[in-house]
Amino acid sequence: MVKAYLRYEPLASFGVINSTSSTICYDDTGKLAITPALEAVIVWDLRRGVEVARWHEFGNKAAVTGLAKSTNGKDYAVGYADGTIRIWDMTTGQSTVTLSGHRSAVTALAFDASGTRLASGARDTDVIVWDVVAEAGLFRLKGHKDQITCLQFLAKPDSNSTTATEGYLISSSKDTLLKLWDLAAQFCRETMVAHRSEVWAFDISTDRTILLSGGAEPTAKAWKIHWDVLDLALNDLGTKDDKNDKNDENAMEVDAMTPATLQKAISFYGDLPRHSTQRISTIRFHPSGRCLGVQANDRSIEIYRIRSHDDIRKKMQRRKKRAKEKGKQVDDTDEIKLDDEFSSQVILRTPARVATFAFNPVDQIDKAGHIEVLVALTNNTIEVYHAPYLVDKKAQEPAEVVKASSLDLPGHRSDIRTLTLNSDDDMLASTSQDLLKLWNIKTRQCIRTMECGYAICSAFVPGDRHVLLGTKTGELELYDIGSAQLLQSVKAHEGAIYSLAIRPDKRGFVTGSADKDVKFWDFDLVDTGKGQSLSFTHMRTLKMSDEVLCVRYSPNQSLLAVSLLDTTVKVFYHDTLKFFLSLYGHKLPVMDMDISSDNTLIATCSADKNVKLWGLDFGDCHKSLFAHQDSIMSVKFVWGTHYFFTVSKDKTVKYWDGDKFENIMKLEGHHGEVWALAVAKHGSFVVTGSHDRSIRVWEKTDEQLFLEEEREKELEELYESTLVGQMEKTSIDQEGEVDAAGIQTMETLKAGERIMEAIDLADQERQGWEAYEQAKSKGLPAVPPPRNTILIAMGDVAPERYVLDTIQKIRTNDLEEALLVLPFSKAQSLFVYIDIWAKKNWNIVLVSRVLFILVKIHHNQITANRLIRPMLESIRTHLRTQLQRQKDVIGYNRAALGYLQRDWKAKNTAEFMDDSAAAPTTAQGDDKKRKFINLTA
């Protein structure tokens, strides 16, 4: 009989406040922060410091790599490492749209001013412009040679017209270039070359006149946007020196060696000096347009003040005055320089390296007197700072940056090194470089946070009221959970304590250290004056020949296993400490080991990527398993079974059968090396801790799992990934700057197959009924064909309705790629159904789109095939009729909405007289006329 196992599924992930892979942003109110947290996005309430919402698509394992807020304040675009983009609704917390077009991680996202278009850039060097309303890609722009780092739509600042204009798009890349794209004509209008290294960030001022870009250079580059040039067509552009040459008599004499240079819409303006020498990571203009933030790849953000026109004029006058006083030549030109517009105000310094930052969108600079800055740090912390807006540099005590709040409680600052569960499996202790945190497993809330040494091993003391830690400096630290205090700290070893194990009789424990000693300790109660307190005393020492990496007791306490740096495992009798067995075979040191609950098996995991299973009776190696692609950090048996879990630096968790020596399943989800593992008493759940600072809980479900099915599934996934990879390679070698936005994925291939299956089924059904009708018309005996069971199950639908329903279920973004899969014979059948749908006025918008896609794909075959012409004529007649009807309906509705708007304004606008309390009188003593103002509700 085939053995069945129970499947483990991811239950929860916690401990991450923000990950450094993406930008962060405020919501419209300035009270909530939206931060990336590995594969999820978390919405934090900054005042209360609590998680308000978590956006995560079930089954998604790709990390968040991009984030952008729409102008409507409700939609947020989130880019992922697998190239997909999801648009999340802030009010419902649900993903409304999924867009697939990139082949690698999405690194830049930007909405336009109306919020209806989205631009995305990725590591695959492409820029795609999406129609958010239609949920489809408009076009792909190809021109950069490296990863896209930043995107911004550029629209004319004073355009108040309600008609939509295509506008421009600016993109920056690691290929050192900035490009200006004309979205109407879909081509690259200008390429800005000034940087000598990768361009990491840029931003455009709120008045749309200045662009600031930054890379690894010591200064930020400023560019002037000339709208008078942008408004001109390419044919109307003159050369740079047209204005100077107009009155020159020799204007016609052009130097043959000098190339003609067209007027630039974006010209270099100057270099903005900065204090930091590290590369620029983020540049942000404040929503008010009165200040600018430049963040370097270190612990600082430099805030610049943007001067108003009056301030610039005063500064220029002061400069001329100083020049006169010093007797220097006075520059009479009124040309404004970059230094006149920007002045460095204050440098915001943080306790850790800054990942990214954002300004509060609520403009209260004048009221509050400071700028609110949300800062995401690389140590898993979010902080809010208040930076002074106007700094008087002559003041004796200059205004300082104030830290308003810090969100750091729900996570560790560094890698999670150890995890341990208490006896009831309801409390979890996790340690990092300087923190010990206690978590409630059910609510995943942090209960206690205590500062500690660099903990390498930990355990709950019997009774679950204390936690014992072994540190890198060789100290044993005992913490009381109730009071969150350090009770005792003992310098136990000269080297790092790599391992500790509680004795099965629960009266003591053993520690192993880098000083080659294994020490045995007993728990004790000591009188402190206020009552008895738990303590521990050293009882005996076992000297070893090399550094001790791990110690483990057998559950019956008869044996003690000790792993050494010389790659061997020595087994001793616990009572006499006499040598029993030596287990050798690993090529690199054993990192961890565990003994099964029936005392018969010991599993050892090593840095050589192997797990070895040994018998404890004779010390023979039962099996050596090549378990992971990198060092294996921990192994744990499930109590009462020979099943065990392993975790590795290859970011995976694996579940094994120790009797059959089979890998039961692989658990993927971590985005960094997995350091720590804890298994609940009877395997009801597993907890893992990682370099990505996340703690993940994997729960045992009731779903059965069979090994053969798992292997088949793995092979299918491997085949599908290679299949899609082959399709990508064939489509890359196309020239030109513009391409289709779609991309072939397994979803689009399967969608195309579903369409073909639906067409085959519908054709078979229609042909059966046509044969029946012909026989009936000729007077021949005929039997009605039996209805297809699928059509009956779908509600006894007509074959043409079934095909339309199949197409309607395909995501809008995937439709073009799905129809690309169809051969021409199936496309001909689909033309027949398009004609039927047009006659019956079924979903005319979708039908029109399908028709245009098919005509574009199969244009050559259609023009060469005369038989299909009558069908296309019929489609044109019916489709035009339906489209005209829809046009009439839309026109009628638009007129009606216009009438309702005028009617509402007429009813809700009233005239009020502005009566002041003390009406001013004129010289003749008459009251002044009262003003009438219009107020609209």
Residue pairs with C-beta under 8 A, 6 or more apart in sequence:
2 706
2 708
3 660
3 706
3 707
4 704
4 705
4 706
5 643
5 655
5 657
5 664
5 665
5 704
5 705
5 706
5 707
6 700
6 701
6 702
6 703
6 704
6 705
7 665
7 700
7 701
7 703
7 704
7 705
8 655
8 665
8 667
8 686
8 698
8 699
8 700
8 701
9 698
9 699
9 701
9 703
10 667
10 669
10 696
10 697
10 698
10 699
11 685
11 697
11 698
11 699
12 444
12 696
12 697
13 38
13 39
13 40
13 669
13 694
13 695
13 696
13 697
14 410
14 439
14 444
14 694
14 695
15 410
15 411
15 412
15 416
15 430
15 689
15 693
15 694
15 695
16 37
16 38
16 42
16 380
16 411
16 692
16 693
16 694
17 35
17 37
17 42
17 44
17 380
17 381
17 382
17 407
17 408
17 410
17 411
18 24
18 35
18 36
18 37
18 42
18 355
18 376
18 380
18 381
18 382
19 35
19 36
19 37
19 38
19 63
19 64
19 671
19 692
20 355
20 356
20 376
20 378
21 36
21 38
21 63
21 64
21 65
21 81
22 36
22 64
22 65
22 66
22 67
22 79
22 356
23 66
23 67
23 68
23 282
23 356
23 358
24 33
24 34
24 35
24 36
24 67
24 356
24 357
24 358
24 374
24 376
24 382
25 33
25 34
25 67
25 68
25 69
25 76
25 358
26 32
26 33
26 34
26 358
26 359
26 360
26 361
26 374
27 33
27 34
27 43
27 69
27 73
27 90
28 73
28 361
29 362
30 360
30 361
30 362
30 372
31 45
31 46
31 47
32 43
32 44
32 45
32 46
32 52
33 43
33 44
33 46
33 358
33 374
33 382
33 407
34 41
34 42
34 43
34 44
34 67
34 69
34 76
35 41
35 42
35 44
35 376
35 382
36 42
36 63
36 64
36 65
36 67
36 78
37 54
37 64
38 63
38 64
38 671
38 692
38 694
39 56
39 60
39 61
39 62
39 63
39 64
39 80
39 669
39 671
40 54
40 55
40 56
40 64
41 54
41 55
41 56
41 64
41 67
41 76
41 78
41 88
42 51
42 53
42 54
42 55
43 51
43 52
43 53
43 54
43 55
43 90
44 50
44 51
44 52
44 382
44 407
45 51
45 52
46 374
46 382
46 384
46 405
46 407
47 405
49 405
49 407
49 409
51 410
53 93
54 93
55 76
55 78
55 88
55 93
55 95
57 86
57 95
60 80
61 668
61 669
62 80
62 81
62 82
62 84
63 80
63 81
63 671
64 78
64 79
64 80
64 81
65 79
65 80
65 81
65 105
65 106
65 107
66 77
66 78
66 79
66 85
66 106
66 107
66 108
66 109
66 120
67 76
67 77
67 78
67 79
67 109
68 76
68 77
68 109
68 110
68 111
68 118
69 75
69 76
69 111
70 76
70 77
70 111
70 115
70 132
71 111
71 112
71 113
71 114
71 115
72 115
73 90
74 89
74 90
74 91
75 87
75 88
75 89
75 90
75 96
75 111
75 115
75 132
76 87
76 88
76 90
77 85
77 86
77 87
77 109
77 111
77 118
77 120
78 85
78 86
78 87
78 88
78 109
79 85
79 105
79 106
79 107
79 108
79 109
79 120
79 122
80 86
80 105
80 106
81 104
81 105
81 106
82 105
83 100
83 101
83 102
83 103
83 104
83 105
83 106
83 122
83 124
83 743
84 98
84 99
84 100
84 102
84 106
85 98
85 99
85 100
85 101
85 102
85 106
85 109
85 118
85 120
85 130
86 95
86 97
86 98
86 99
87 95
87 96
87 97
87 98
87 99
87 118
87 132
88 94
88 95
88 96
89 95
89 96
97 132
97 135
98 811
98 813
99 118
99 120
99 130
99 135
99 137
99 813
100 742
100 743
100 745
100 747
100 813
100 814
101 120
101 126
101 128
101 130
101 137
101 140
101 741
101 742
101 743
101 813
102 120
102 122
102 123
102 124
102 126
102 128
102 743
103 122
103 124
103 728
103 743
104 122
104 123
104 124
105 122
105 123
106 120
106 121
106 122
107 121
107 122
107 123
107 147
107 148
107 149
108 119
108 120
108 121
108 122
108 148
108 149
108 150
108 151
108 171
109 118
109 119
109 120
109 121
109 151
110 118
110 119
110 151
110 152
110 153
111 117
111 118
111 119
111 132
111 153
112 118
112 119
112 153
112 155
112 167
113 153
113 155
114 164
115 132
116 131
116 132
116 133
116 164
117 129
117 130
117 131
117 132
117 138
117 153
118 129
118 130
118 132
119 127
119 128
119 129
119 130
119 151
119 153
119 169
119 171
120 127
120 128
120 130
120 151
121 127
121 128
121 147
121 148
121 149
121 150
121 151
121 171
121 173
122 147
122 148
123 147
123 148
125 142
125 144
125 145
125 146
125 147
125 148
125 173
125 175
126 140
126 141
126 142
126 144
126 148
126 739
127 140
127 141
127 142
127 144
127 148
127 151
127 169
127 171
127 181
128 137
128 138
128 139
128 140
128 141
128 741
129 137
129 138
129 139
129 141
129 169
129 183
129 741
130 136
130 137
130 138
130 741
131 137
131 138
134 812
135 811
135 812
135 813
136 741
136 812
136 813
136 815
136 816
137 740
137 741
137 742
137 813
138 741
139 186
139 738
139 739
139 740
139 741
140 738
140 739
140 740
140 741
141 169
141 171
141 181
141 186
141 188
141 737
141 738
142 736
142 737
142 738
142 739
143 179
143 188
143 191
143 737
144 171
144 173
144 175
144 177
144 179
145 173
145 175
146 173
146 174
146 175
146 198
147 173
147 174
148 171
148 172
148 173
149 172
149 173
149 174
149 198
149 199
149 200
149 201
150 171
150 172
150 199
150 200
150 201
150 202
150 203
151 169
151 170
151 171
151 172
152 169
152 170
152 202
152 203
152 204
153 167
153 168
153 169
154 167
154 168
154 169
154 170
154 180
154 204
154 208
154 225
155 165
155 167
155 168
155 208
156 165
156 167
156 208
156 227
156 230
156 231
157 207
157 208
157 209
157 227
159 165
165 184
166 182
166 183
166 184
167 183
167 184
168 180
168 181
168 182
168 183
168 189
168 230
169 180
169 181
169 183
170 178
170 179
170 180
170 181
170 202
170 204
170 211
171 178
171 179
171 181
172 178
172 179
172 199
172 200
172 201
172 202
172 213
173 179
173 198
173 199
174 198
174 199
174 200
175 198
176 193
176 195
176 196
176 197
176 198
176 199
176 215
177 191
177 192
177 193
177 195
177 199
178 191
178 192
178 195
178 199
178 202
178 211
178 213
178 223
178 266
179 188
179 190
179 191
179 192
180 188
180 189
180 190
180 191
180 192
180 265
180 266
181 187
181 188
181 189
182 188
182 189
186 737
186 738
187 737
187 738
188 737
189 234
189 265
190 264
190 265
190 266
192 213
192 223
192 266
192 268
194 221
194 268
195 213
195 215
195 217
195 221
196 215
196 217
197 215
197 216
197 217
197 279
198 215
198 216
198 279
199 213
199 214
199 215
200 214
200 215
200 216
200 279
200 280
200 281
201 213
201 214
201 280
201 281
201 282
201 283
202 211
202 212
202 213
202 214
202 283
203 211
203 212
203 283
203 284
203 285
203 292
204 210
204 211
204 212
204 225
204 285
205 211
205 212
205 285
205 289
205 306
206 285
206 287
206 288
206 289
207 289
208 225
208 227
209 224
209 225
209 227
210 222
210 223
210 224
210 225
210 269
210 341
211 222
211 223
211 224
211 225
211 266
212 220
212 221
212 222
212 223
212 272
212 283
212 285
212 292
212 294
213 220
213 221
213 223
213 283
214 220
214 221
214 279
214 280
214 283
214 294
215 279
215 280
216 279
216 280
218 273
218 274
218 277
219 271
219 272
219 273
219 274
220 271
220 272
220 274
220 280
220 283
220 294
221 268
221 271
221 272
222 268
222 269
222 270
222 271
222 272
222 338
222 342
223 266
223 267
223 268
223 269
224 266
224 267
224 268
224 269
225 265
225 266
226 263
226 264
226 265
226 266
226 267
229 237
229 263
229 264
229 265
230 265
232 263
234 262
237 262
237 263
238 262
238 263
239 260
239 261
239 262
239 263
240 261
240 262
240 263
240 264
242 263
245 251
254 260
269 338
270 337
270 338
270 339
271 338
272 294
272 304
272 338
272 342
273 344
274 280
274 294
274 296
274 302
274 344
275 300
275 302
275 344
275 347
276 296
276 298
276 300
276 302
277 296
278 296
278 297
278 298
279 296
279 297
280 294
280 295
280 296
280 297
281 295
281 296
281 297
281 354
281 355
281 356
282 293
282 294
282 295
282 356
282 357
283 292
283 293
283 294
283 295
284 292
284 293
284 295
284 357
284 358
284 359
285 291
285 292
285 306
286 292
286 293
286 359
286 363
286 365
286 371
287 359
287 361
287 363
288 363
288 365
289 306
290 305
290 306
290 308
290 365
290 389
291 303
291 304
291 305
291 306
291 345
291 365
291 371
291 389
292 303
292 304
292 305
292 306
292 342
293 301
293 302
293 303
293 304
293 357
293 359
293 373
294 301
294 302
294 304
295 301
295 302
295 354
295 356
295 357
296 302
296 354
297 353
297 354
298 353
298 354
299 349
299 350
299 351
299 352
299 353
299 354
300 347
300 348
300 349
300 350
300 354
301 347
301 348
301 350
301 354
301 357
301 373
301 375
302 344
302 346
302 347
302 348
303 344
303 345
303 346
303 347
303 348
303 371
303 373
303 387
304 342
304 343
304 344
304 345
305 342
305 343
305 344
305 345
305 389
305 390
306 341
306 342
307 315
307 340
307 341
307 342
307 343
312 336
312 340
312 341
315 340
316 334
316 336
316 340
320 330
320 331
323 329
323 330
323 331
324 330
345 387
345 388
345 389
345 390
345 391
346 387
346 388
346 391
346 399
346 401
348 373
348 375
348 385
348 387
348 401
349 401
350 375
350 377
350 383
351 377
351 379
352 377
352 378
352 379
352 381
352 413
353 377
353 378
353 379
354 375
354 376
354 377
354 378
355 376
355 377
355 378
356 376
357 373
357 374
357 375
357 376
358 373
358 374
359 371
359 372
359 373
359 374
360 371
360 372
360 373
360 374
364 372
365 371
365 389
368 386
369 388
369 389
369 390
370 386
370 387
370 388
370 389
370 402
371 386
371 387
371 388
371 389
372 384
372 385
372 386
372 404
373 384
373 385
373 386
373 387
374 382
374 383
374 384
375 382
375 383
375 384
375 385
376 382
377 383
379 413
379 414
380 408
380 411
380 412
380 413
380 693
381 406
381 407
381 408
381 411
381 413
382 406
382 407
382 408
383 403
383 405
383 406
383 407
384 403
384 404
384 405
384 406
385 401
385 402
385 403
385 404
386 401
386 402
386 404
387 401
388 399
388 400
388 401
391 398
391 399
392 398
392 399
409 446
409 449
410 445
410 446
411 693
412 430
412 432
412 435
412 437
412 693
413 432
413 433
413 434
413 435
414 432
414 433
414 434
414 693
415 432
415 433
415 672
415 673
415 675
415 690
415 691
415 693
416 430
416 431
416 432
416 675
416 676
416 689
416 690
416 693
416 695
417 431
417 432
417 433
417 454
417 455
417 456
417 675
417 676
417 689
418 429
418 430
418 431
418 455
418 456
418 457
418 458
418 675
418 676
418 689
419 428
419 429
419 430
419 458
419 676
419 677
419 678
419 687
419 688
419 689
419 695
420 428
420 429
420 458
420 459
420 460
420 467
420 678
421 427
421 428
421 429
421 441
421 460
421 678
421 679
421 680
421 687
422 428
422 429
422 460
422 464
423 460
423 462
423 464
423 681
424 464
425 441
425 680
425 681
425 684
425 685
426 440
426 441
426 442
427 438
427 439
427 440
427 441
427 447
427 460
427 464
428 438
428 439
428 441
428 678
428 687
428 695
429 436
429 437
429 438
429 439
429 458
429 460
429 467
430 436
430 437
430 439
430 676
430 689
430 695
431 437
431 452
431 455
431 458
431 469
432 455
433 454
434 451
434 452
434 453
434 454
435 449
435 450
435 451
435 452
436 448
436 449
436 450
436 451
436 452
436 455
436 458
436 467
436 469
436 479
437 446
437 448
437 449
437 450
438 446
438 447
438 448
438 449
438 467
438 481
439 445
439 446
439 447
439 695
440 447
441 685
441 687
441 697
444 697
448 481
448 484
449 484
450 479
450 484
450 485
450 486
452 469
452 471
452 477
452 479
452 486
453 469
453 471
453 472
453 473
453 475
453 477
454 471
454 472
454 473
455 469
455 470
455 471
455 472
455 477
456 470
456 471
456 472
456 496
456 497
456 498
457 469
457 470
457 497
457 498
457 499
457 500
458 467
458 468
458 469
458 470
458 500
459 467
459 468
459 500
459 501
459 502
459 509
460 466
460 467
460 468
460 502
461 467
461 468
461 478
461 502
461 523
461 534
462 502
462 506
462 523
464 481
465 480
465 481
465 482
465 534
466 478
466 479
466 480
466 481
466 487
466 534
467 478
467 479
467 481
468 476
468 477
468 478
468 479
468 500
468 509
468 536
469 476
469 477
469 478
469 479
470 476
470 492
470 497
470 498
470 499
470 500
470 511
471 477
471 496
471 497
472 496
472 497
473 496
474 491
474 492
474 493
474 494
474 495
474 496
474 497
474 513
474 514
474 515
475 489
475 490
475 491
475 492
475 497
476 488
476 489
476 490
476 492
476 497
476 500
476 511
476 521
476 536
477 486
477 488
477 489
478 486
478 487
478 488
478 489
478 534
478 535
478 536
479 485
479 486
479 487
480 487
480 534
487 533
487 534
487 535
488 535
488 536
490 536
492 511
492 513
492 519
492 521
492 538
493 511
493 513
493 514
493 515
493 517
493 519
494 513
494 515
495 513
495 514
495 515
495 516
495 547
496 513
496 514
497 511
497 512
497 513
498 512
498 513
498 514
498 547
498 548
498 549
498 550
499 511
499 512
499 548
499 549
499 550
499 551
499 552
500 509
500 510
500 511
500 512
500 551
501 509
501 510
501 551
501 552
501 553
502 508
502 509
502 553
503 509
503 510
503 553
503 557
504 553
504 554
504 555
504 556
504 557
505 557
507 522
507 523
508 520
508 521
508 522
508 523
508 536
508 539
509 520
509 521
509 523
509 536
510 518
510 519
510 520
510 521
510 551
510 553
510 560
511 518
511 519
511 521
511 551
512 518
512 548
512 549
512 550
512 551
512 562
513 519
513 547
513 548
514 547
514 548
515 547
516 543
516 544
516 545
516 546
516 547
516 548
517 541
517 542
517 543
517 544
517 548
518 541
518 542
518 543
518 544
518 548
518 551
518 560
518 562
519 538
519 540
519 541
519 542
520 538
520 539
520 540
520 541
520 542
521 536
521 537
521 538
521 539
522 536
522 537
522 539
523 534
523 535
523 536
524 534
524 535
524 536
524 537
525 532
525 533
525 534
525 535
526 532
526 533
526 534
526 535
527 533
540 577
542 562
542 572
542 577
544 562
544 564
544 570
545 564
545 566
546 564
546 565
546 566
547 564
547 565
548 562
548 563
548 564
548 565
549 563
549 564
549 565
549 589
549 590
549 591
550 561
550 562
550 563
550 590
550 591
550 592
550 593
551 560
551 561
551 562
551 563
552 560
552 561
552 593
552 594
552 595
552 602
553 559
553 560
553 561
553 574
553 595
554 560
554 561
554 574
554 595
554 599
554 616
555 595
555 597
555 598
555 599
556 599
557 574
558 573
558 574
558 575
558 599
559 571
559 572
559 573
559 574
559 580
559 595
559 599
559 616
560 571
560 572
560 573
560 574
560 577
561 569
561 570
561 571
561 593
561 595
561 602
562 569
562 570
562 571
562 572
563 569
563 570
563 589
563 590
563 591
563 592
563 593
563 604
564 570
564 589
564 590
565 589
566 589
567 584
567 586
567 587
567 588
567 589
567 590
567 606
568 582
568 583
568 584
568 586
568 590
569 582
569 583
569 584
569 590
569 593
569 602
569 604
569 614
570 579
570 581
570 582
570 583
571 579
571 580
571 581
571 582
571 583
571 602
571 616
571 619
572 578
572 579
572 580
573 580
581 616
581 618
581 619
582 619
583 602
583 604
583 612
583 614
583 619
583 621
585 612
585 621
585 624
586 604
586 606
586 608
586 610
586 612
587 606
587 608
587 610
588 606
588 607
588 608
588 631
589 606
589 607
590 604
590 605
590 606
591 605
591 606
591 607
591 631
591 632
591 633
591 634
592 604
592 605
592 632
592 633
592 634
592 635
593 602
593 603
593 604
593 605
593 635
594 602
594 603
594 635
594 636
594 637
594 644
595 601
595 602
595 603
595 616
595 637
596 602
596 603
596 637
596 641
596 642
596 658
597 637
597 639
597 640
597 641
599 616
600 615
600 616
600 617
601 613
601 614
601 615
601 616
601 622
601 637
601 642
601 658
602 613
602 614
602 616
603 611
603 612
603 613
603 614
603 635
603 637
603 644
603 658
604 611
604 612
604 614
604 635
605 611
605 627
605 632
605 633
605 634
605 635
605 646
606 612
606 631
606 632
607 631
607 632
608 631
609 626
609 627
609 628
609 629
609 630
609 631
609 632
609 648
610 624
610 625
610 626
610 627
610 632
611 624
611 625
611 627
611 632
611 635
611 646
611 656
612 621
612 623
612 624
612 625
613 621
613 622
613 623
613 624
613 625
613 658
613 661
614 620
614 621
614 622
615 622
622 661
623 661
625 656
625 661
625 663
627 646
627 648
627 654
627 656
627 663
628 646
628 648
628 649
628 650
628 652
628 654
629 648
629 650
630 648
630 649
630 650
630 673
631 648
631 649
632 646
632 647
632 648
633 647
633 648
633 649
633 673
633 674
633 675
633 676
633 677
634 646
634 647
634 675
634 676
634 677
635 644
635 645
635 646
635 677
636 644
636 645
636 677
636 678
636 679
637 643
637 644
637 658
637 679
638 644
638 645
638 679
638 682
638 683
639 679
639 681
639 682
639 683
640 682
641 683
642 657
642 658
642 659
643 655
643 656
643 657
643 658
643 664
643 683
644 655
644 656
644 658
645 653
645 654
645 655
645 656
645 677
645 679
645 686
646 653
646 654
646 656
646 677
647 653
647 654
647 674
647 675
647 676
647 677
647 688
648 654
648 673
648 674
649 673
649 674
650 673
651 668
651 670
651 671
651 672
651 673
651 674
651 690
652 666
652 667
652 668
652 670
652 674
653 666
653 667
653 668
653 670
653 674
653 677
653 686
653 688
653 698
654 663
654 665
654 666
654 667
655 663
655 664
655 665
655 666
655 667
656 662
656 663
656 664
657 664
662 707
664 705
664 707
664 710
665 705
665 710
667 686
667 698
669 696
670 688
670 690
670 692
670 694
670 696
671 690
671 692
671 694
672 690
672 691
672 692
672 693
673 690
673 691
674 688
674 689
674 690
674 691
675 689
675 690
675 691
676 688
676 689
676 690
677 686
677 687
677 688
677 689
678 686
678 687
678 688
679 686
679 687
680 686
680 687
683 700
684 699
684 700
685 697
685 698
685 699
685 700
686 697
686 698
687 695
687 696
687 697
687 698
688 695
688 696
688 698
689 695
690 696
720 746
723 746
723 749
724 744
724 745
724 746
724 749
727 744
728 743
728 744
731 744
740 816
742 748
742 813
742 814
742 816
742 817
743 817
744 817
744 820
745 814
745 817
747 811
747 814
748 814
748 817
748 818
748 820
748 821
749 818
749 821
751 810
751 811
751 814
751 815
751 817
751 818
751 821
752 817
752 818
752 819
752 820
752 821
752 822
753 821
754 806
754 809
754 810
755 803
755 806
755 807
755 810
755 818
755 819
755 821
755 822
755 826
755 830
756 821
756 822
756 826
758 802
758 803
758 806
758 807
759 803
759 826
759 829
759 830
759 833
761 788
761 790
761 791
761 799
761 802
762 799
762 800
762 802
762 803
762 833
763 799
763 829
764 788
765 785
765 787
765 788
765 791
765 799
766 799
768 785
769 784
769 785
771 782
771 785
772 782
772 783
772 784
772 785
775 781
775 782
776 782
787 796
790 802
791 797
791 798
791 799
791 802
794 802
794 805
797 805
800 833
800 836
800 837
800 840
801 842
803 830
803 833
804 833
804 837
804 842
804 843
804 846
804 847
807 815
807 846
807 850
808 843
808 846
810 818
815 849
815 850
815 853
816 853
819 827
819 850
819 853
819 854
819 857
820 857
822 830
822 854
824 858
824 861
827 854
827 857
827 858
828 868
830 850
830 854
831 854
831 868
831 871
831 872
831 875
832 871
834 847
834 850
834 851
834 854
834 875
835 871
835 874
835 875
835 878
837 843
837 844
837 847
838 844
838 847
838 875
838 878
838 879
838 882
839 878
841 882
841 885
844 879
844 882
844 883
844 886
847 879
848 879
848 883
851 875
851 879
855 862
862 868
862 872
905 936
908 936
908 937
909 934
909 935
909 936
909 937
910 934
910 935
911 932
911 933
911 934
912 932
912 933
912 935
913 930
913 931
913 932
914 930
914 931
914 932
914 933
915 930
919 927
919 928
920 927
920 928
921 927
921 928
922 928
